Amino acid sequence: ATFLKSEDVSWGDSYDEAYRRTKKLEGELLAFAIRVQAQPLEQQESERLQQFLNGVRHAVHSAKSLRDIRHNLTEFEDSPVHELNRYVDHFRAVMTGFFGELFRLGSGVAPTFRDFAEMLDRVHDWHDRLHKEVFEDIDSSRIGPGEISSLLNVNREILNSNVALLMAIQEFHLEPSESLAIGQLPGAI
């Protein structure tokens, strides 16, 4: 297989092109894993390989969730309705906070089960706060009926993306038993 190299994906690629290349890389990794599994593996090796495959799948799911709402975010940003612009700023703040915390998880001491469980709770808290805000804006008529469904969908997809990416990263850092336990927590996927 010809694996994608970092120079194959430029920062100038469109999100759709980067997503297409990511899916191609996922397929190459799955094909490689199938070839590896054709040979006898120790149980620990097999479990670890499965974790890596789960991590790749979660990462692609995360990217897909964001790809699916890009048009909504553009519409909100271009809208003359101030409240929709404010939501774009909120979505950016949530994503910036999330990625900042992910970066800190990978810095220094290896992250623990507890670190991932606490971050999973924070991701859900961010979602729930915005969900409440949307309903307050509905109640006060600050947003119209045409935007409600899209706002709630964007909020849900950001939650899905963040949880999926968190699950992808924990697959890399935690032992198989801990990874399975994280997957059993409320709000995990």
Salt bridges, closest charged atoms under 4 A:
ASP13 OD2 - ARG21 NE 3.86
ASP16 OD1 - ARG70 NH1 3.86
GLU17 OE2 - ARG20 NH2 2.52
GLU17 OE2 - ARG21 NE 2.82
GLU26 OE2 - ARG57 NH1 2.27
GLU28 OE2 - LYS24 NZ 3.78
ASP68 OD2 - LYS64 NZ 2.79
ASP68 OD1 - ARG67 NH2 3.28
GLU77 OE2 - ARG92 NH2 2.29
ASP89 OD1 - ARG92 NH1 3.74
GLU101 OE1 - ARG122 NE 2.58
GLU118 OE2 - ARG114 NE 2.77
ASP128 OD1 - HIS127 ND1 3.00
GLU133 OE2 - ARG86 NH1 2.76
GLU136 OE2 - LYS132 NZ 3.78
ASP137 OD2 - ARG86 NH2 2.57
ASP137 OD1 - ARG142 NH2 2.55
